[in-house]
Amino acid sequence: MVEVKVQTNYGIGSALLHRDMRLLLLAGLLFSGIACVQENKPGAFPPVRNHSSSANVAFSDIGSIPAPEGFMRRRVADSSFAAWLRRMPLKQDRIVYLYNGQKKKNQQAQYAVIDMPVGERDLQQCADAVIRLRAEYLFAQKKIPIVFTDYENRSYNWNGGSRQQFESYLANVFGWCGSASLEKQMERAEDFAAMQAGDVLVRGGFPGHAVIVVDMAENEKGEKMYMLAQGYMPAQDIHVLVNPLDADRGPWYLLTEAEKIYTPEWTFSKSQLRRW
């Protein structure tokens, strides 16, 4: 649990009320600890063929993962979030580790693992991984202030400073924000067919979950495919997901008119697509 300092300038009655509100928030955080409880249990889908969690990865970053045959990646501005996500480096193996150095029990959900520290505390879970990627992009681009809001619409602002201060800021955000606040903060993407890299599929709640679109490709017919990444609970490496319903496509999902999006550990609906 992240310690948050609360400043009060109220009388005794107001201070007690403020304390009670904080206790309610802390209770909410305890419930948020189950925010990524696995919805799709192991064995819910056929085993992924030709996939070994321990096999070496031949790709240096997300952008070097081949697009499906007949598809080409979209052109994006070099300074865009989409381009930054495409440059995300990948680890040399496919093993997902938890924050404490142990291996995640389910090693069949990931196609590749993003090379980014997860920290030494159980903080950076599902929605937090999405927040981390967005915050890291804004930090790299020096786009400030960086703002995230909790479910009560309180803002957590980053206005610049050292890397260590930035990590402390994110730890505070991870402690008070989650899938419910992320869903509330982001704008609903009304047209699912107009999906963009950087969009987020999120179901806010207890439990809830979030995955982020990290790349897209399109063919001459106008058909689109997309790639997803997630963090999970306990806090663990952010990883690119396999397509559990079509192993031949590896990490690529076909953008269709189907209402449900089935990922290895969660099922989303089209109405849950959000945009920054």
C-alpha positions as CSV (number, residue, x, y, z in Angstrom):
1,M,0.0,0.0,0.0
2,V,1.3,3.4,-0.9
3,E,1.4,5.9,1.9
4,V,-0.5,9.1,0.9
5,K,-0.2,12.2,3.0
6,V,-3.5,14.0,3.6
7,Q,-3.4,17.6,4.6
8,T,-6.3,19.0,6.6
9,N,-7.2,22.5,7.7
10,Y,-10.6,21.7,9.1
11,G,-12.2,21.6,12.5
12,I,-12.6,18.4,14.5
13,G,-15.9,17.4,12.8
14,S,-14.6,18.0,9.3
15,A,-11.4,16.2,10.1
16,L,-13.2,13.1,11.3
17,L,-15.4,13.1,8.2
18,H,-12.2,13.4,6.0
19,R,-10.7,10.5,7.9
20,D,-13.8,8.4,7.3
21,M,-13.7,9.2,3.6
22,R,-10.1,8.1,3.5
23,L,-10.9,4.8,5.3
24,L,-13.5,4.2,2.6
25,L,-10.9,4.8,-0.1
26,L,-8.5,2.5,1.6
27,A,-11.2,-0.2,1.7
28,G,-11.7,0.4,-2.0
29,L,-8.0,-0.1,-2.6
30,L,-8.1,-3.4,-0.7
31,F,-10.9,-4.6,-3.1
32,S,-8.8,-3.3,-6.0
33,G,-6.2,-5.9,-5.1
34,I,-8.5,-8.4,-6.8
35,A,-9.0,-6.1,-9.8
36,C,-7.3,-8.5,-12.2
37,V,-8.7,-11.8,-10.9
38,Q,-8.5,-14.2,-13.9
39,E,-11.8,-14.3,-15.8
40,N,-10.7,-16.7,-18.5
41,K,-9.3,-19.7,-16.6
42,P,-6.4,-21.8,-18.0
43,G,-7.8,-24.3,-20.4
44,A,-10.7,-22.0,-21.5
45,F,-9.2,-22.0,-25.0
46,P,-7.4,-24.7,-27.1
47,P,-3.6,-24.8,-26.3
48,V,-1.6,-22.3,-28.3
49,R,0.3,-24.3,-31.0
50,N,4.0,-23.7,-31.8
51,H,4.4,-21.5,-28.7
52,S,6.9,-22.1,-25.9
53,S,7.2,-19.6,-23.1
54,S,10.9,-20.4,-22.7
55,A,11.8,-20.0,-26.4
56,N,14.0,-17.1,-27.4
57,V,12.4,-14.1,-29.1
58,A,13.8,-13.2,-32.5
59,F,12.3,-9.7,-32.4
60,S,14.0,-6.7,-30.8
61,D,10.9,-4.5,-30.4
62,I,7.1,-4.6,-31.1
63,G,7.6,-3.0,-34.5
64,S,9.8,-5.9,-35.6
65,I,7.2,-8.6,-35.0
66,P,6.0,-9.4,-38.6
67,A,2.6,-8.2,-39.7
68,P,0.3,-11.0,-40.9
69,E,0.6,-12.0,-44.6
70,G,-1.0,-9.4,-46.8
71,F,-1.1,-6.8,-44.1
72,M,1.1,-3.7,-43.6
73,R,1.5,-1.5,-40.6
74,R,-0.1,1.9,-40.6
75,R,2.1,5.0,-41.0
76,V,2.1,7.0,-37.8
77,A,3.8,10.2,-36.8
78,D,7.3,9.6,-35.3
79,S,6.4,11.5,-32.1
80,S,3.0,9.8,-31.6
81,F,2.1,7.4,-28.8
82,A,1.6,4.7,-31.5
83,A,5.1,5.1,-32.8
84,W,6.5,5.0,-29.3
85,L,4.7,1.8,-28.5
86,R,6.0,0.3,-31.7
87,R,9.6,1.0,-30.5
88,M,9.0,-0.8,-27.1
89,P,12.0,-3.2,-26.6
90,L,11.3,-6.9,-26.0
91,K,13.1,-9.3,-23.7
92,Q,15.1,-12.1,-25.3
93,D,12.8,-14.8,-23.8
94,R,9.1,-15.2,-23.3
95,I,9.1,-15.8,-19.5
96,V,6.9,-13.5,-17.5
97,Y,8.2,-12.8,-14.0
98,L,6.4,-11.4,-11.0
99,Y,7.6,-8.4,-9.0
100,N,9.3,-10.7,-6.5
101,G,11.3,-12.6,-9.2
102,Q,9.1,-15.6,-9.3
103,K,7.7,-16.9,-12.6
104,K,4.0,-16.3,-13.3
105,K,2.0,-19.5,-13.1
106,N,0.4,-19.1,-16.5
107,Q,3.1,-18.9,-19.1
108,Q,0.9,-19.5,-22.1
109,A,-0.7,-16.0,-22.4
110,Q,2.2,-14.1,-23.8
111,Y,3.8,-13.9,-27.2
112,A,6.6,-11.7,-26.1
113,V,7.6,-9.7,-23.0
114,I,8.3,-6.0,-22.9
115,D,11.7,-5.0,-21.5
116,M,10.6,-2.6,-18.8
117,P,11.1,-3.0,-15.0
118,V,8.0,-3.9,-13.0
119,G,9.4,-2.7,-9.7
120,E,9.9,-4.6,-6.4
121,R,6.5,-4.1,-4.9
122,D,3.1,-5.5,-5.9
123,L,1.9,-2.2,-7.3
124,Q,2.1,-2.3,-11.1
125,Q,-0.8,-4.6,-11.9
126,C,-3.3,-4.6,-14.9
127,A,-4.5,-1.0,-15.3
128,D,-1.3,0.2,-13.8
129,A,0.7,-1.3,-16.7
130,V,-1.4,0.8,-19.1
131,I,-0.8,3.9,-16.9
132,R,2.9,3.1,-16.9
133,L,3.1,2.9,-20.7
134,R,1.2,6.2,-21.2
135,A,3.2,8.0,-18.5
136,E,6.5,6.8,-19.8
137,Y,5.6,8.1,-23.3
138,L,4.6,11.5,-21.9
139,F,7.8,11.5,-19.7
140,A,10.0,10.7,-22.7
141,Q,8.3,13.4,-24.8
142,K,8.5,15.9,-21.9
143,K,4.8,16.5,-22.2
144,I,3.7,17.9,-18.9
145,P,1.7,18.1,-16.8
146,I,1.1,14.3,-16.7
147,V,-2.3,13.8,-15.0
148,F,-4.2,10.8,-13.8
149,T,-7.3,10.8,-11.8
150,D,-8.7,8.4,-9.2
151,Y,-12.3,7.3,-9.0
152,E,-13.2,10.3,-6.9
153,N,-11.8,12.6,-9.7
154,R,-8.8,13.7,-7.6
155,S,-5.9,14.6,-9.8
156,Y,-2.4,13.3,-9.5
157,N,-0.1,15.6,-11.4
158,W,3.5,15.3,-12.6
159,N,5.1,18.7,-13.3
160,G,8.7,17.5,-13.8
161,G,11.6,16.4,-11.8
162,S,14.1,13.6,-11.5
163,R,13.6,10.0,-12.5
164,Q,13.4,8.9,-8.9
165,Q,10.7,11.5,-8.2
166,F,8.8,10.3,-11.3
167,E,8.9,6.7,-10.0
168,S,7.5,7.9,-6.6
169,Y,4.8,9.7,-8.5
170,L,3.8,6.6,-10.4
171,A,3.8,4.5,-7.2
172,N,1.3,7.0,-5.7
173,V,-0.8,6.8,-8.9
174,F,-0.7,3.0,-8.8
175,G,-1.9,3.0,-5.2
176,W,-4.9,5.2,-5.8
177,C,-5.9,4.6,-9.4
178,G,-7.1,1.4,-11.2
179,S,-9.3,0.0,-13.8
180,A,-12.4,1.8,-12.5
181,S,-10.7,5.2,-12.5
182,L,-9.0,4.6,-15.8
183,E,-12.3,3.7,-17.5
184,K,-13.8,6.9,-16.0
185,Q,-10.9,9.1,-17.0
186,M,-10.6,8.0,-20.6
187,E,-13.0,8.9,-23.4
188,R,-15.2,6.2,-24.9
189,A,-14.3,5.3,-28.5
190,E,-17.7,5.3,-30.1
191,D,-16.5,3.6,-33.3
192,F,-14.8,0.3,-32.6
193,A,-13.8,0.0,-36.3
194,A,-11.8,3.2,-35.9
195,M,-9.5,1.6,-33.3
196,Q,-6.0,3.2,-33.0
197,A,-2.8,2.1,-31.4
198,G,-2.8,3.4,-27.8
199,D,-6.5,2.7,-27.3
200,V,-7.4,0.7,-24.3
201,L,-9.9,-2.1,-23.6
202,V,-10.9,-1.6,-20.0
203,R,-13.6,-3.0,-17.7
204,G,-13.6,-1.0,-14.6
205,G,-14.6,-2.6,-11.3
206,F,-13.8,-5.2,-8.7
207,P,-12.8,-7.3,-10.5
208,G,-11.8,-5.4,-13.6
209,H,-9.0,-5.5,-16.2
210,A,-7.3,-3.4,-18.9
211,V,-5.3,-4.2,-22.0
212,I,-3.7,-1.7,-24.5
213,V,-3.6,-1.8,-28.3
214,V,0.2,-1.6,-29.0
215,D,0.2,-1.9,-32.8
216,M,-2.1,-2.2,-35.9
217,A,-1.9,-3.4,-39.5
218,E,-4.2,-3.2,-42.5
219,N,-4.6,-4.9,-45.9
220,E,-5.7,-3.6,-49.3
221,K,-9.3,-4.7,-48.5
222,G,-9.4,-2.4,-45.5
223,E,-9.3,-5.3,-43.0
224,K,-7.5,-4.4,-39.8
225,M,-5.6,-6.4,-37.3
226,Y,-4.3,-5.3,-33.9
227,M,-1.9,-6.4,-31.1
228,L,-2.6,-6.2,-27.4
229,A,-0.4,-6.0,-24.3
230,Q,-1.2,-6.3,-20.6
231,G,0.0,-6.4,-17.1
232,Y,-1.7,-8.6,-14.5
233,M,-2.0,-9.5,-10.9
234,P,0.3,-9.9,-9.0
235,A,2.4,-7.2,-10.5
236,Q,4.4,-8.7,-13.4
237,D,6.2,-8.0,-16.6
238,I,4.1,-6.3,-19.3
239,H,3.6,-8.7,-22.1
240,V,2.3,-8.9,-25.6
241,L,-0.7,-11.3,-25.7
242,V,-1.2,-14.3,-28.0
243,N,-4.5,-14.7,-29.8
244,P,-6.1,-17.6,-28.0
245,L,-8.6,-18.4,-30.7
246,D,-6.3,-18.3,-33.7
247,A,-2.7,-19.6,-32.9
248,D,-1.7,-19.1,-36.6
249,R,-2.0,-15.3,-36.1
250,G,0.3,-15.2,-33.1
251,P,-0.2,-11.9,-31.4
252,W,-2.5,-10.5,-34.0
253,Y,-6.3,-10.1,-33.6
254,L,-8.6,-9.5,-36.5
255,L,-10.9,-6.5,-36.0
256,T,-14.3,-7.9,-36.7
257,E,-18.0,-7.1,-36.0
258,A,-18.1,-9.7,-33.2
259,E,-19.2,-8.1,-30.0
260,K,-16.7,-10.0,-27.8
261,I,-12.9,-9.8,-27.7
262,Y,-11.4,-12.9,-26.2
263,T,-7.9,-12.5,-24.8
264,P,-6.1,-15.3,-22.9
265,E,-7.1,-14.2,-19.4
266,W,-10.1,-11.8,-20.0
267,T,-13.0,-11.2,-22.2
268,F,-14.0,-7.7,-23.3
269,S,-16.8,-6.2,-25.2
270,K,-16.5,-3.6,-28.0
271,S,-18.2,-1.0,-25.9
272,Q,-15.2,-1.1,-23.5
273,L,-12.8,0.6,-25.9
274,R,-11.4,3.8,-24.5
275,R,-9.1,6.6,-25.9
276,W,-6.8,9.1,-24.3
